[in-house]
Amino acid sequence: MRKWLLWILPAVLVTGCAKPAEKEAEALETVAEVSVAKATVRQLPTVLDFTGQFVPREGHVARVGATLPNRIATVTVKEGDPVTAGMVVATLETLAQSATARQLSEAATAAQSEFETNLRVAQLQLETAVAEAASDISQANSNLKIAQADYVKVKSGSRPQEIASAQAAVRQAVIARDQARRELVRVEALSKEGFIPAKDVEAARETLSTEEQAVLVAQNALELAQIGNRPEEIAAANERVKAAQESLSTVKVTATKRIATARATVEGARRAESTVQSKRSEAASATATAETSRIRSPFNGVVSKRILNPGDESDNLTPILEITDASKGLDFVASVSSAQAVAIKLGLPATIDADGSFVAGRTVNIGNADSATGLISVRISIPNPGKVRSGTFGKGRLTIPAAGNSVVIPAIAVVDRDGQSVVLVQEGDTVHVVPVITGVKSGNLISIRSGIKQGQSVITEGQYELTDGAKVRVKGS
């Protein structure tokens, strides 16, 4: 039995060792079918794909809230609501400030009214003082002129025509007296005969007495006119002139004082305006403080964020709302690697996909590298965002024109072998593994900086299992 086993075991070993050798021989004789493409020379633009977010343009976003710490009373808008410039979008709890502002405003209005009334009264008093002073001075001047004219007349005495007039008056008086005497004689005779009553006689006697008195008066006036004024009359006229002059001086002094007093009253009333202005300032300040309780939109736009709600505390560091003005467009901000950023230039056209809504834009800013991530921010201006809203995420694509011609092959032809990029090149029925240095990739094409020449056939399908020197056959050949 043991001998039989010893004969069987070598036979088994020989048989087992023969099978791998047969498989290897079969493998060497296998020809793989592959697909190939020709390397061409052309300009290959760089296409950069990236993700980012739509944001408001710089200067077109505002975060509104309280300037001083305060509790929010109301928020009247929600995210997505349109707002207009000056529209109240939230209020703060500032009842005490509002009451104070109202009281100060009423006090300022009352002070203004009092000031205007006092000033008008003072101005009227000044106008009255000026008018009365002018009237009093005019009257005093008139009295002085009269006194001076009387003094000149008294001092000069009667003129010839005045004496002649006095003489004529005496003659007329004598004629009238004589006529009255004759009338009395006639009436007495008739009375004795009983033709007229006794009362007519009495009346005639009274008339004669009156006419005799008139003669005496006329004679005295003629005598005075002929003699002239006495020294005491001249002195009295002179005193009247002095009194009129003193009266004029007194009136002028009194008028000047009254006007000065009235003007001082006006100036005092005007000085009170500073008090009114102070009250106005206090009221304006209180009103401004109360107005801060009304949070207003600074421009027309849309509420892009509602950060706080009624009951929350707001201050100058914690806004209530973010309001965006998208009427001038939006920006799309993305982060790219430093290698990608080197090729990006300002003004490059870009296409952004926002959930199926495609919008066009151009690069307007390339930022500095982030110290933490090393990524660089790229800002793309979107002048017509359509219905896309700020805060929406999207996918962007930038096409960078090629600097010149380069060798281009399908990107699928490049494979990785132990960390090295290689391309499998077909030469006849044999494959050669060629290390390459790749350049930019655009879609399904890639540029080759070294390793491949124009016209070479590179394997694009079936290359992953091939080794250098393997036999191949192009499909369809």
Stockholm file with secondary structure:
# STOCKHOLM 1.0

chainA/1-477         MRKWLLWILPAVLVTGCAKPAEKEAEALETVAEVSVAKATVRQLPTVLDFTGQFVPREGHVARVGATLPNRIATVTVKEGDPVTAGMVVATLETLAQSATARQLSEAATAAQSEFETNLRVAQLQLETAVAEAASDISQANSNLKIAQADYVKVKSGSRPQEIASAQAAVRQAVIARDQARRELVRVEALSKEGFIPAKDVEAARETLSTEEQAVLVAQNALELAQIGNRPEEIAAANERVKAAQESLSTVKVTATKRIATARATVEGARRAESTVQSKRSEAASATATAETSRIRSPFNGVVSKRILNPGDESDNLTPILEITDASKGLDFVASVSSAQAVAIKLGLPATIDADGSFVAGRTVNIGNADSATGLISVRISIPNPGKVRSGTFGKGRLTIPAAGNSVVIPAIAVVDRDGQSVVLVQEGDTVHVVPVITGVKSGNLISIRSGIKQGQSVITEGQYELTDGAKVRVKGS
#=GR chainA/1-477 SS CHHHHHHHHHHHHHHHHHHHHHHHHHHHHCCEEEEEEECEEEECCEEEEEEEEEEECTTSEEEECCSSCEEEEEECCCTTCEECTTCEEEEECCHHHHHHHHHHHHHHHHHHHHHHHHHHHHHHHHHHHHHHHHHHHHHHHHHHHHHHHHHHHHHHCCCHHHHHHHHHHHHHHHHHHHHHHHHHHHHHHHHHTTSSCHHHHHHHHHHHHHHHHHHHHHHHHHHHHHHCCCHHHHHHHHHHHHHHHHHHHHHHHHHHHHHHHHHHHHHHHHHHHHHHHHHHHHHHHHHHHHHTTEEECSSSEEEEEECCCTTCEEBTTBCSEEEECCTTCEEEEEEECHHHHHHCCTTCEEEEEETTEEEEEEEEEEEEECTTTCCEEEEEEESCCTTCCTTCEEEEEEEECCSSEEEEEEGGGEEEETTEEEEEEEETTEEEEEECEEEEEETTEEEEEESCCTTCEEEEESCTTCCTTCBEEETTC
#=GC SS_cons         CHHHHHHHHHHHHHHHHHHHHHHHHHHHHCCEEEEEEECEEEECCEEEEEEEEEEECTTSEEEECCSSCEEEEEECCCTTCEECTTCEEEEECCHHHHHHHHHHHHHHHHHHHHHHHHHHHHHHHHHHHHHHHHHHHHHHHHHHHHHHHHHHHHHHCCCHHHHHHHHHHHHHHHHHHHHHHHHHHHHHHHHHTTSSCHHHHHHHHHHHHHHHHHHHHHHHHHHHHHHCCCHHHHHHHHHHHHHHHHHHHHHHHHHHHHHHHHHHHHHHHHHHHHHHHHHHHHHHHHHHHHHTTEEECSSSEEEEEECCCTTCEEBTTBCSEEEECCTTCEEEEEEECHHHHHHCCTTCEEEEEETTEEEEEEEEEEEEECTTTCCEEEEEEESCCTTCCTTCEEEEEEEECCSSEEEEEEGGGEEEETTEEEEEEEETTEEEEEECEEEEEETTEEEEEESCCTTCEEEEESCTTCCTTCBEEETTC
//
